[in-house]
Amino acid sequence: MYYLKLVGQFYQDMRRQKLRTFLTMFGICWGTIAVVLLLAFGVGLEARSRQSMHGMGTNVVILWGSKTTMPFEGMGIGRQIRFRQEDAEYLERKIPQMALISAEYSKWNVKIIYKKNARSITLKGVQPSFGELRNIIPEQGGRFLNDLDMQHSRRTIFLGNKLRDALFGEGSNPAGRVVMLGGVPYTVVGVLQKKTQNSNYSGSDENMALIPASTFRGSYGHRYADNLVYRAVDPDLSELVNKDVYRELGRRFKFDPADKEALSLWDTTEGDRFIKYFFMGFKAFLAIAGVFTLLVGGIGVANIMYVVVRERRREVGIKMALGATGKTILMQFMVETFLIVALGAGVGFGFSAAVVQVFKLPIMSNVIIYVGTPTISPAVALGTMLVLGIVGFSAGYAPARRAARMDPVRALEF
């Protein structure tokens, strides 16, 4: 009953001072919106950046052979290092911390034909593990290249989704159909599920075609792979695996493992680490900016509460004269402060949630490609409520304490 009376008193005060109460609540509301939306967009942008980067593969390493630059065991510099599929199998046996590896063969400007539709494409010869390494997920109704395709050198082919659209029509399922590749028939086994890919080393996957590495070698006579692709069992072990790769290949090809120029290596886990620390700092900056906005709103609440205490001196004096304790007066003004903060925060959370839902609508799909889908995470909501609680307490305690210590005799003089 007591707290209901406090709420009623607060409501009456709001009605008497509509503009003042609105402006006070607006400061808290705007601060809440700033914190929640800034961090929600930060979370969405980080997720989009990771998704785009992982379009090429999650924590993969791409390895190319180069030329030696250091003499080793009587052999001179300038020797070319070139890989075969056997080298991939050798590394998989020798390095336990290596989860997956695939040799990758490439041929450019290969003509692919289906009926009257023809395209000039980049053709890849890969092992079945390549699909998992490079996050190549087939659409429903199809599959990726498998071990039997490799063992029997089958003429099977996996298509990028844009290449499928050009040959068969957008959204079609060509699994089981036959295309002509350099005048040779190949059976389509699957199509790439659409994915975001903002990085590559030989073109986007959506425009490529993949066939078994064994079929590729038999058809085009390529002895050497263009590169190897591998992944460690744990991203934290990637650097250790890279060192093991230099050691084992140095032993196999007779070059000094310290000769870093003998191999060319792109470790995408470094990009993951960059994104992790960049967005950690970015979100910290956004959080600090939002908190300062809330603090400004809190200062406004504190100033208003000082004015309220001054205007209601006679009321406080009468209550004290009738037996109200300092604790009762303190609680009254603290409750009013928290109600102001709570109402402003509630409106701010509601508006933020509405904005987030708008960005999830289909009409915003072209926007979220670039900024990601904003997400109000539980940590953001909890952190914001904690800050709001601190702001509310800090803004209300000093004015409420001043009211609680007021001399009732002097208060009644006003």
C-alpha positions in Angstrom: 0.0 0.0 0.0 2.8 2.4 0.9 4.5 1.9 -2.5 1.2 2.4 -4.3 0.9 5.7 -2.6 4.4 6.7 -3.8 3.5 5.7 -7.3 0.3 7.8 -7.0 2.3 10.8 -5.7 4.7 10.3 -8.6 1.8 10.3 -11.1 0.3 13.5 -9.7 3.7 15.2 -9.9 4.1 14.1 -13.5 0.7 15.6 -14.4 1.7 18.9 -12.8 5.1 19.1 -14.5 4.4 17.4 -17.8 7.2 19.1 -19.9 9.8 18.8 -17.2 9.1 15.1 -16.7 9.0 14.4 -20.4 12.4 16.1 -21.0 13.9 14.2 -18.1 12.6 10.8 -19.3 13.7 11.6 -22.8 17.3 11.9 -21.7 17.2 8.5 -20.2 15.2 7.1 -23.2 17.7 8.5 -25.7 20.7 7.2 -23.7 19.1 3.7 -23.6 18.5 3.7 -27.3 22.1 4.8 -27.9 23.6 2.0 -25.8 21.3 -0.8 -27.0 21.3 0.1 -30.7 24.9 0.9 -31.0 25.9 -2.4 -29.5 23.2 -4.3 -31.4 24.6 -3.0 -34.7 28.1 -3.8 -33.5 27.1 -7.4 -32.8 25.4 -7.7 -36.2 28.4 -6.1 -38.1 30.8 -8.5 -36.3 28.7 -11.5 -37.2 28.4 -10.4 -40.9 32.2 -9.8 -41.1 32.9 -13.3 -39.7 30.4 -14.8 -42.0 31.8 -13.1 -45.1 35.4 -14.0 -44.2 34.4 -17.6 -43.5 32.8 -17.9 -47.0 36.3 -19.0 -48.2 36.6 -21.4 -45.3 36.9 -21.4 -41.5 40.4 -21.1 -40.1 41.9 -22.5 -43.3 45.5 -22.1 -44.6 46.3 -21.9 -48.3 49.8 -23.1 -49.2 51.6 -22.5 -52.5 55.0 -23.7 -53.5 57.6 -21.1 -54.3 61.4 -21.0 -54.8 64.2 -21.6 -52.3 66.3 -18.6 -51.3 68.8 -20.4 -49.0 71.3 -23.1 -49.9 70.8 -26.5 -48.2 72.9 -29.6 -48.1 75.0 -28.6 -51.0 72.0 -27.5 -53.2 71.8 -24.0 -54.4 69.0 -21.4 -54.3 66.2 -20.9 -56.8 64.8 -24.4 -56.8 61.0 -24.6 -57.5 58.8 -26.3 -54.9 55.8 -27.9 -56.5 53.1 -30.0 -54.9 51.4 -33.3 -55.8 48.4 -35.0 -54.1 50.9 -37.4 -52.5 52.3 -34.4 -50.6 48.9 -33.6 -49.1 48.6 -37.3 -48.0 52.1 -37.2 -46.6 51.4 -34.1 -44.5 48.2 -35.6 -43.2 50.1 -38.7 -42.0 53.0 -36.8 -40.4 51.1 -34.0 -38.6 48.5 -35.3 -36.1 47.3 -31.7 -35.4 46.2 -31.3 -39.0 42.4 -31.9 -39.2 41.9 -31.8 -43.0 43.9 -31.2 -46.2 43.2 -31.2 -49.9 45.3 -30.6 -53.0 43.8 -28.1 -55.4 44.3 -28.2 -59.2 43.1 -25.3 -61.4 42.5 -24.7 -65.1 41.2 -21.5 -66.4 38.9 -20.7 -69.4 37.4 -24.1 -69.7 34.2 -24.2 -71.8 31.1 -25.8 -70.2 28.0 -26.3 -72.2 24.4 -27.4 -71.4 22.2 -27.4 -74.5 22.5 -23.9 -76.0 24.0 -22.3 -72.9 27.8 -22.1 -72.7 30.2 -20.4 -70.3 33.9 -20.1 -69.9 34.8 -21.0 -66.3 37.6 -21.8 -63.8 37.6 -25.5 -63.3 39.0 -27.0 -60.1 40.1 -30.5 -59.3 39.8 -31.2 -55.6 39.6 -33.9 -53.0 36.3 -34.6 -51.0 37.7 -32.9 -47.9 37.8 -29.6 -49.9 34.1 -29.1 -49.4 34.4 -29.1 -45.6 37.5 -27.0 -45.7 36.1 -24.3 -47.9 32.5 -24.3 -46.4 31.1 -25.5 -49.7 27.6 -26.7 -48.7 25.4 -28.3 -51.4 21.8 -27.3 -51.9 19.1 -29.7 -50.9 18.7 -32.5 -53.4 22.4 -32.7 -54.3 25.8 -33.6 -52.8 29.5 -32.7 -52.9 32.2 -34.9 -54.5 32.8 -38.1 -52.4 35.5 -40.7 -52.0 34.0 -43.0 -54.6 34.2 -40.2 -57.2 37.9 -40.0 -56.3 38.7 -43.7 -56.3 37.0 -44.4 -59.6 37.9 -41.1 -61.3 34.3 -40.5 -62.0 33.2 -37.7 -64.4 31.1 -35.9 -61.8 30.9 -32.2 -61.4 29.8 -29.8 -58.6 28.6 -26.3 -59.8 28.7 -22.9 -58.2 25.2 -21.4 -57.7 25.7 -18.6 -60.2 27.1 -21.0 -62.8 24.0 -23.2 -62.3 21.8 -20.1 -62.8 23.5 -19.3 -66.1 23.3 -22.9 -67.4 20.0 -24.2 -66.1 18.1 -21.3 -64.8 17.8 -19.6 -61.4 16.8 -21.9 -58.5 16.7 -25.1 -60.6 18.0 -28.5 -59.4 20.3 -29.9 -62.1 21.5 -32.9 -60.1 21.7 -35.9 -62.5 21.9 -33.8 -65.6 24.8 -34.0 -68.0 27.0 -31.1 -69.1 29.8 -31.0 -71.6 33.1 -30.0 -70.2 35.8 -29.5 -72.9 33.7 -31.8 -75.1 33.5 -34.6 -72.4 30.2 -35.4 -70.6 30.1 -34.9 -66.8 27.2 -35.6 -64.5 26.1 -32.8 -62.1 26.0 -34.1 -58.5 25.2 -30.9 -56.7 25.1 -27.1 -56.5 26.7 -24.7 -54.1 24.3 -23.3 -51.5 24.4 -19.5 -51.7 26.9 -18.0 -49.3 28.6 -14.7 -48.6 32.3 -14.6 -49.6 34.3 -11.4 -49.5 37.7 -12.9 -50.0 39.2 -15.5 -52.4 42.5 -16.4 -54.0 41.3 -17.6 -57.4 37.8 -16.3 -57.9 34.5 -16.7 -56.2 33.1 -20.2 -55.5 29.7 -19.3 -57.0 31.1 -19.1 -60.5 33.3 -22.2 -60.4 33.0 -25.9 -61.2 34.7 -28.7 -59.2 35.5 -32.2 -60.3 37.5 -35.0 -58.5 41.2 -34.4 -58.4 41.9 -37.9 -59.9 39.6 -37.1 -62.8 41.2 -33.7 -63.3 44.7 -35.3 -63.5 43.6 -38.0 -65.9 41.7 -35.5 -68.1 44.2 -32.7 -68.3 47.5 -34.3 -67.5 48.4 -32.0 -64.6 51.1 -33.6 -62.5 51.3 -30.7 -60.0 48.7 -29.1 -57.9 48.4 -25.3 -57.8 48.2 -25.3 -54.0 47.2 -27.2 -50.8 44.4 -26.2 -48.5 44.4 -27.4 -44.9 43.1 -26.7 -41.4 44.4 -27.5 -37.9 42.2 -29.4 -35.4 42.1 -26.2 -33.3 42.6 -22.6 -34.5 45.0 -22.0 -31.6 47.3 -24.8 -33.1 47.4 -23.3 -36.6 50.7 -21.5 -36.0 52.3 -24.8 -34.7 50.9 -26.8 -37.7 52.4 -24.2 -40.0 55.8 -24.7 -38.5 55.4 -28.5 -38.8 54.4 -28.1 -42.5 57.7 -26.2 -43.1 59.6 -28.8 -41.3 58.1 -31.8 -43.0 58.1 -30.3 -46.5 61.7 -29.1 -45.9 62.6 -32.7 -45.2 60.6 -34.0 -48.2 61.8 -31.4 -50.8 65.3 -30.8 -49.3 65.1 -27.2 -48.3 65.9 -25.4 -45.1 62.7 -25.1 -42.9 64.0 -21.6 -41.9 63.6 -20.6 -45.6 60.2 -18.9 -45.4 60.4 -17.9 -49.0 60.4 -21.5 -50.2 56.6 -21.7 -49.5 53.9 -19.0 -49.7 51.3 -19.3 -47.0 48.0 -17.5 -46.2 46.7 -18.3 -42.8 43.2 -17.0 -42.5 43.1 -17.6 -38.7 45.1 -14.3 -38.5 42.1 -12.6 -40.0 39.9 -14.2 -37.3 42.2 -12.8 -34.6 42.1 -9.4 -36.2 38.3 -9.3 -36.3 38.1 -10.6 -32.7 40.3 -7.8 -31.3 39.1 -5.1 -33.7 35.4 -5.7 -32.7 36.3 -6.1 -29.1 37.7 -2.6 -29.2 34.9 -1.3 -31.4 32.2 -2.6 -29.1 34.0 -1.2 -26.1 34.1 2.2 -27.8 30.4 2.0 -28.6 29.6 0.9 -25.1 31.6 3.8 -23.6 29.9 6.3 -25.9 26.4 5.0 -24.9 27.2 5.0 -21.2 28.3 8.6 -21.4 25.0 9.4 -23.1 23.2 7.7 -20.2 25.3 9.6 -17.7 24.3 12.9 -19.3 20.6 11.8 -18.9 21.4 10.9 -15.3 22.7 14.3 -14.6 19.5 15.7 -16.0 17.5 13.5 -13.7 19.6 14.6 -10.7 19.1 18.3 -11.5 15.3 17.7 -11.9 15.2 15.9 -8.6 17.0 18.7 -6.8 14.3 21.1 -8.2 11.6 18.7 -7.1 13.0 18.6 -3.6 13.2 22.4 -3.4 9.6 22.8 -4.7 8.2 20.2 -2.3 9.9 21.5 0.9 6.6 22.3 2.6 5.3 18.8 1.8 8.4 17.3 3.3 8.1 19.5 6.3 4.5 18.6 6.9 5.2 14.8 6.6 8.1 15.1 9.0 5.9 17.1 11.5 3.3 14.3 11.3 6.0 11.7 12.2 7.6 10.7 8.8 11.2 9.5 9.3 14.2 10.5 7.2 14.2 7.0 5.8 10.6 7.3 4.6 11.4 10.6 2.9 14.6 9.2 1.3 12.7 6.2 0.0 9.9 8.4 -1.5 12.3 10.4 -3.6 14.4 7.4 -4.6 11.3 5.5 -5.8 10.3 8.6 -7.9 13.8 8.7 -9.4 13.8 5.0 -10.3 10.3 5.3 -11.8 11.5 8.1 -14.1 14.5 6.1 -15.1 12.5 2.9 -15.5 9.9 4.6 -17.7 12.5 6.2 -19.9 14.5 3.0 -20.2 11.3 1.0 -21.0 10.5 3.3 -23.9 14.1 3.2 -25.0 14.2 -0.7 -25.0 10.9 -0.9 -26.8 12.0 1.5 -29.5 15.3 -0.3 -29.9 13.6 -3.7 -30.2 11.3 -2.2 -32.9 14.2 -0.9 -34.9 15.9 -4.3 -34.7 12.8 -6.1 -35.9 12.5 -3.7 -38.8 16.0 -4.6 -40.0 14.9 -8.3 -40.0 12.1 -7.6 -42.5 12.7 -8.9 -46.1 12.7 -5.4 -47.5 15.9 -4.7 -45.5 17.8 -7.7 -47.0 19.9 -5.5 -49.2 20.9 -3.4 -46.2 21.9 -6.2 -43.9 24.2 -7.6 -46.5 26.6 -4.8 -45.6 25.8 -4.0 -42.0 24.6 -7.4 -40.7 21.5 -8.1 -38.7 21.4 -6.1 -35.5 21.0 -8.3 -32.5 20.2 -7.4 -28.9 22.2 -9.9 -27.0 21.4 -10.9 -23.4 24.7 -9.5 -22.3 23.9 -6.1 -23.9 20.4 -6.0 -22.2 21.8 -7.0 -18.8 24.7 -4.6 -19.0 22.4 -1.7 -20.0 20.0 -2.5 -17.1 23.0 -2.5 -14.7 24.2 0.9 -15.9 20.7 2.2 -15.7 20.4 1.0 -12.1 23.7 2.8 -11.2 22.6 5.9 -13.0 19.2 5.9 -11.3 20.7 5.4 -7.8 23.4 8.0 -8.4 20.9 10.6 -9.8 18.4 10.1 -7.0 20.4 9.5 -3.8 21.9 13.0 -3.3 18.7 14.9 -3.7 16.7 12.3 -1.7 19.3 12.4 1.1 19.1 16.2 1.1 15.3 15.9 1.5 15.6 13.3 4.3 18.0 15.6 6.3 15.8 18.6 5.9 14.8 20.5 9.1 11.0 20.4 9.3 10.8 23.8 11.0 12.8 25.5 8.3 11.0 23.6 5.6 7.6 24.9 6.8 8.8 28.4 6.5 8.7 28.2 2.7 
